[in-house]
Amino acid sequence: LQSIVSAWNCSQKVISVGNLRGRLGHIDKNGNQYYPATDMTTPGNRAPSSSRGPARTGLLKPDVMAAGDVTLGSGPFWILNNNSYNTAIDSGGWHVRNGGTSMASPVVAGTAALYLERCGNSSWGNFKSDLLNSATEDSVTGNVPNYEYGAGKLDAFELMLETTGNLQILGDTVICQMPIELNTNLPLINYNWSNGENTSGILVAQEDTFFVSGQNAQRCLIYSDTIVVTQGSPLPSPSITQLGQSFISSSAPNYQWFLNDNPIPGETSQVIYPDSVGFYSVAVTDGD
């Protein structure tokens, strides 16, 4: 432990990237099979040269792991056109072998660029939180976080999904006597409803399907699922019959009795036995 280098690893704002073996080997431009001379680490495992944390302050490092060792990346022409580099060039002649955290770190930096392109108002904390939350663990990493693999292996696609938010449309989906109001569970910078409205909430008076999109505080464009608003069938107004010391409502699925327009706690059956002087009424509802 604590083979990790340099003061910058003591900063929580620095993303410290560990090095995974990317591939076992490749065919070079001379048609020969290349393997590292002394290292046959299985792809997906931590490379022996990748340092373990923690930082000297005790901060958990590395933060995340990405593929580095035995990586083929696009090569510059001054290498590709020089036969002395053929053993480092792939069989197709366009890619050059490199490795270590010199390759793993740019993978994470490029992922950060994609993240910030999608969510331009994000802070370093937003990126780091989503990066670590989306990292994956497997039989190689063991339980993460740990001082060898950090939060786990980079998963750029899952990281992008972390920015989609959990935007939901709130409100009733059945119209009875009155229009219904739809709004969202998350505040947005701007709103684009499927019916063309741009307000935070909309009033719906007839059945239709609805979805909404917009930008959240990080300026990530997020979308809700689609909901279906249907037209309900209003119940007939109930009537009350007096029988002895009781009041009986006409038949309905559910009841709520009122005294002087205030709901009476617990009085939700078809029959009520009044024990106070006042004006009694009943409201009925169905599943919609």
ABEGO torsion letter per residue (X at the ends): XGABBEAAAABAABBBBBBBBABABBBBAAGBBBBBAABABBBGBBBAABBBOBBAAGBBOBABBBBABGBBBBBBAAAAABAAAAAABBAAGABBBBBEAAAAAAAAAAAAAAAAAABAABBAAAAAAAAAAABBBBAAAEBOBBAAAEAEBBBAAAAAAAAAEBBBBBEBABBBABBBBBBBABBBABBBBAAGBABABBBBABBBBBBBBEBBAAGBBBBBBBBBBBBBBBBBBBBBBBBEABBBBBBBABBBBBBGGBBBBGBABABBBBABBEBBBBBBBBAX
